[in-house]
Amino acid sequence: MTYLLIKYLITAALVVLVSELAKANDKLGALIAALPLVTVLTLIWLYVEQQPASKITNHAYYTFWYVIPTLPMFLLFPYLLPKLGFWVTLISCVIFTLVIFYGYAMLIKQLGINLL
């Protein structure tokens, strides 16, 4: 139980650190947020929890393929925010990303990569 609590605290602290940095410096906060910190932490937790190498490599592999269709959202968000407000923009971007992801998954399925 203590291990799980430490795991949650470290992971939460990282998210809080990034949001605090973003408040102080837009570019630095974005740079750190763009780093795959959550993925790196996940890989560490999987390793520490003695998951098989196949589980760890699959996580890294699929993370790569899942990141690609999420990137357009980061261009759409700043465009829509002044026009629609935060919540409508956020919901619109999530829906947009889901649609893009589905199309992307169907496209790369032809390459033998199954994301769904």
Backbone hydrogen bonds in HBPLUS format (Angstrom, degrees):
<---DONOR---> <-ACCEPTOR-->    atom                        ^
c    i                          cat <-CA-CA->   ^        H-A-AA   ^      H-
h    n   atom  resd res      DA  || num        DHA   H-A  angle D-A-AA Bond
n    s   type  num  typ     dist DA aas  dist angle  dist       angle   num
A0005-LEU N   A0001-MET O   3.05 MM   4  6.31 156.4  2.11 148.1 154.4     1
A0006-ILE N   A0002-THR O   2.90 MM   4  6.19 160.8  1.94 153.9 158.9     2
A0007-LYS N   A0003-TYR O   2.86 MM   4  6.09 158.4  1.91 151.8 158.3     3
A0008-TYR N   A0004-LEU O   2.96 MM   4  6.22 160.5  2.00 149.1 153.6     4
A0009-LEU N   A0005-LEU O   2.91 MM   4  6.13 161.9  1.95 151.4 156.7     5
A0010-ILE N   A0006-ILE O   2.94 MM   4  6.12 166.0  1.96 155.4 158.2     6
A0011-THR N   A0007-LYS O   3.09 MM   4  6.20 167.8  2.10 149.2 153.0     7
A0012-ALA N   A0008-TYR O   2.83 MM   4  5.92 164.3  1.85 152.5 157.5     8
A0013-ALA N   A0009-LEU O   2.86 MM   4  5.88 154.8  1.92 143.3 150.9     9
A0014-LEU N   A0010-ILE O   3.12 MM   4  6.34 148.0  2.23 144.2 151.6    10
A0015-VAL N   A0011-THR O   3.32 MM   4  6.69 155.7  2.38 145.6 150.9    11
A0016-VAL N   A0012-ALA O   2.96 MM   4  6.25 165.2  1.99 157.0 161.0    12
A0017-LEU N   A0013-ALA O   2.84 MM   4  5.96 158.3  1.88 147.3 153.7    13
A0018-VAL N   A0014-LEU O   3.05 MM   4  6.28 161.4  2.08 149.3 153.2    14
A0019-SER N   A0015-VAL O   3.05 MM   4  6.33 163.4  2.08 150.7 155.2    15
A0020-GLU N   A0016-VAL O   2.90 MM   4  6.09 156.3  1.95 153.0 159.6    16
A0021-LEU N   A0017-LEU O   2.89 MM   4  6.08 158.6  1.94 150.2 156.4    17
A0022-ALA N   A0018-VAL O   2.91 MM   4  6.08 153.5  1.98 147.1 154.6    18
A0023-LYS N   A0019-SER O   3.14 MM   4  6.38 141.5  2.30 137.2 146.3    19
A0024-ALA N   A0020-GLU O   3.23 MM   4  6.53 149.2  2.33 143.1 150.7    20
A0024-ALA N   A0021-LEU O   3.11 MM   3  5.13 118.8  2.50  94.5 109.4    21
A0025-ASN N   A0021-LEU O   2.78 MM   4  5.92 158.8  1.82 158.4 164.7    22
A0029-GLY N   A0025-ASN O   2.89 MM   4  5.95 168.1  1.90 160.4 164.4    23
A0030-ALA N   A0026-ASP O   2.94 MM   4  6.09 156.9  1.99 146.4 153.1    24
A0031-LEU N   A0027-LYS O   2.84 MM   4  6.01 157.9  1.89 148.6 155.2    25
A0032-ILE N   A0028-LEU O   2.97 MM   4  6.18 168.2  1.98 154.7 157.1    26
A0033-ALA N   A0029-GLY O   2.89 MM   4  6.01 155.2  1.96 143.0 151.0    27
A0034-ALA N   A0030-ALA O   2.81 MM   4  5.94 141.2  1.96 144.0 154.2    28
A0035-LEU N   A0032-ILE O   3.18 MM   3  5.23 139.5  2.35  96.7 107.9    29
A0037-LEU N   A0035-LEU O   2.71 MM   2  5.43 140.2  1.86 100.9  92.4    30
A0040-VAL N   A0036-PRO O   2.84 MM   4  6.10 161.0  1.88 154.5 160.5    31
A0041-LEU N   A0037-LEU O   2.85 MM   4  6.05 162.9  1.87 149.7 154.5    32
A0042-THR N   A0038-VAL O   2.85 MM   4  6.04 155.9  1.91 145.3 152.6    33
A0043-LEU N   A0039-THR O   2.84 MM   4  6.12 159.3  1.88 153.3 158.4    34
A0044-ILE N   A0040-VAL O   2.92 MM   4  6.19 156.0  1.98 148.1 155.0    35
A0045-TRP N   A0041-LEU O   2.78 MM   4  6.08 164.7  1.80 155.6 159.5    36
A0046-LEU N   A0042-THR O   2.84 MM   4  6.05 163.5  1.87 153.3 157.9    37
A0047-TYR N   A0043-LEU O   2.96 MM   4  6.14 157.2  2.01 144.4 150.8    38
A0048-VAL N   A0044-ILE O   2.79 MM   4  6.02 170.3  1.79 161.6 163.9    39
A0049-GLU N   A0045-TRP O   2.88 MM   4  5.96 149.8  1.98 145.6 153.9    40
A0051-GLN N   A0046-LEU O   2.94 MM   5  5.39 168.7  1.95 160.7 159.9    41
A0050-GLN N   A0047-TYR O   2.88 MM   3  4.99 152.9  1.96 111.8 114.7    42
A0055-LYS N   A0052-PRO O   2.95 MM   3  5.39 128.3  2.23 108.9 121.6    43
A0056-ILE N   A0052-PRO O   3.24 MM   4  6.67 156.6  2.29 151.3 157.9    44
A0057-THR N   A0053-ALA O   2.84 MM   4  6.04 168.1  1.85 159.3 162.3    45
A0058-ASN N   A0054-SER O   2.95 MM   4  5.94 155.3  2.01 138.8 146.2    46
A0059-HIS N   A0055-LYS O   3.05 MM   4  6.20 151.7  2.13 139.2 146.8    47
A0060-ALA N   A0056-ILE O   3.16 MM   4  6.49 162.2  2.19 149.9 153.4    48
A0061-TYR N   A0057-THR O   2.89 MM   4  6.04 164.5  1.91 152.9 157.7    49
A0062-TYR N   A0058-ASN O   2.89 MM   4  5.99 177.1  1.89 156.2 157.1    50
A0063-THR N   A0059-HIS O   2.97 MM   4  5.99 149.0  2.07 143.1 152.2    51
A0064-PHE N   A0060-ALA O   3.21 MM   4  6.47 156.6  2.27 146.7 151.0    52
A0065-TRP N   A0061-TYR O   3.42 MM   4  6.86 160.6  2.46 146.9 150.5    53
A0066-TYR N   A0062-TYR O   2.89 MM   4  6.08 148.0  2.00 150.4 159.6    54
A0067-VAL N   A0063-THR O   2.98 MM   4  6.07 142.4  2.12 151.7 159.6    55
A0070-THR N   A0067-VAL O   2.95 MM   3  5.36 146.2  2.06 114.4 125.2    56
A0071-LEU N   A0068-ILE O   3.34 MM   3  5.74 154.3  2.41 110.7 117.2    57
A0073-MET N   A0070-THR O   3.20 MM   3  5.77 140.9  2.36 113.6 123.3    58
A0074-PHE N   A0071-LEU O   2.99 MM   3  5.65 142.9  2.13 119.0 127.6    59
A0075-LEU N   A0072-PRO O   3.02 MM   3  5.35 152.1  2.10 108.4 117.0    60
A0076-LEU N   A0072-PRO O   3.04 MM   4  6.36 155.4  2.11 152.4 160.1    61
A0077-PHE N   A0073-MET O   2.86 MM   4  5.90 164.2  1.89 154.9 157.8    62
A0079-TYR N   A0076-LEU O   3.09 MM   3  5.19 122.9  2.43 100.5 115.8    63
A0080-LEU N   A0076-LEU O   2.94 MM   4  6.17 158.7  1.99 162.6 168.5    64
A0081-LEU N   A0077-PHE O   2.95 MM   4  5.91 158.2  2.00 159.9 165.3    65
A0083-LYS N   A0080-LEU O   2.90 MM   3  5.24 130.4  2.15 110.6 125.3    66
A0084-LEU N   A0080-LEU O   2.82 MM   4  5.82 154.5  1.88 166.9 174.4    67
A0085-GLY N   A0081-LEU O   3.00 MM   4  5.05 154.0  2.07 138.1 141.9    68
A0089-THR N   A0085-GLY O   3.11 MM   4  6.00 152.1  2.19 142.7 151.3    69
A0090-LEU N   A0086-PHE O   2.79 MM   4  6.00 162.4  1.82 157.0 162.4    70
A0091-ILE N   A0087-TRP O   2.94 MM   4  6.10 171.3  1.95 153.1 155.2    71
A0092-SER N   A0088-VAL O   2.85 MM   4  5.91 158.5  1.90 144.7 151.7    72
A0093-CYS N   A0089-THR O   2.84 MM   4  6.00 155.6  1.89 150.8 157.3    73
A0094-VAL N   A0090-LEU O   2.97 MM   4  6.23 151.9  2.05 148.0 155.6    74
A0095-ILE N   A0091-ILE O   3.01 MM   4  6.25 166.5  2.03 152.8 156.0    75
A0096-PHE N   A0092-SER O   2.84 MM   4  5.99 163.6  1.86 148.6 154.1    76
A0097-THR N   A0093-CYS O   2.85 MM   4  5.94 157.4  1.90 142.4 148.7    77
A0098-LEU N   A0094-VAL O   2.95 MM   4  6.22 154.5  2.01 148.1 154.9    78
A0099-VAL N   A0095-ILE O   2.98 MM   4  6.27 159.2  2.03 154.2 159.5    79
A0100-ILE N   A0096-PHE O   2.87 MM   4  6.12 168.0  1.88 155.2 158.8    80
A0101-PHE N   A0097-THR O   2.75 MM   4  5.84 158.8  1.79 147.3 154.1    81
A0102-TYR N   A0098-LEU O   2.95 MM   4  6.14 159.9  1.99 145.6 150.4    82
A0103-GLY N   A0099-VAL O   3.07 MM   4  6.35 170.0  2.08 155.7 157.6    83
A0104-TYR N   A0100-ILE O   2.84 MM   4  5.97 159.9  1.88 152.0 158.5    84
A0105-ALA N   A0101-PHE O   2.75 MM   4  5.93 160.7  1.79 154.3 159.4    85
A0106-MET N   A0102-TYR O   2.99 MM   4  6.24 155.2  2.05 148.7 155.2    86
A0107-LEU N   A0103-GLY O   2.96 MM   4  6.18 150.5  2.05 143.8 152.4    87
A0108-ILE N   A0104-TYR O   2.91 MM   4  6.19 170.1  1.92 163.1 163.3    88
A0109-LYS N   A0105-ALA O   3.03 MM   4  5.94 125.8  2.33 133.9 146.6    89
A0110-GLN N   A0107-LEU O   3.25 MM   3  5.87 152.1  2.33 109.9 116.4    90
A0111-LEU N   A0108-ILE O   2.87 MM   3  5.08 149.5  1.97 102.8 112.7    91
A0113-ILE N   A0108-ILE O   3.29 MM   5  5.80 161.5  2.33 145.7 141.7    92
A0112-GLY N   A0109-LYS O   2.98 MM   3  5.05 158.4  2.02 105.9 110.9    93
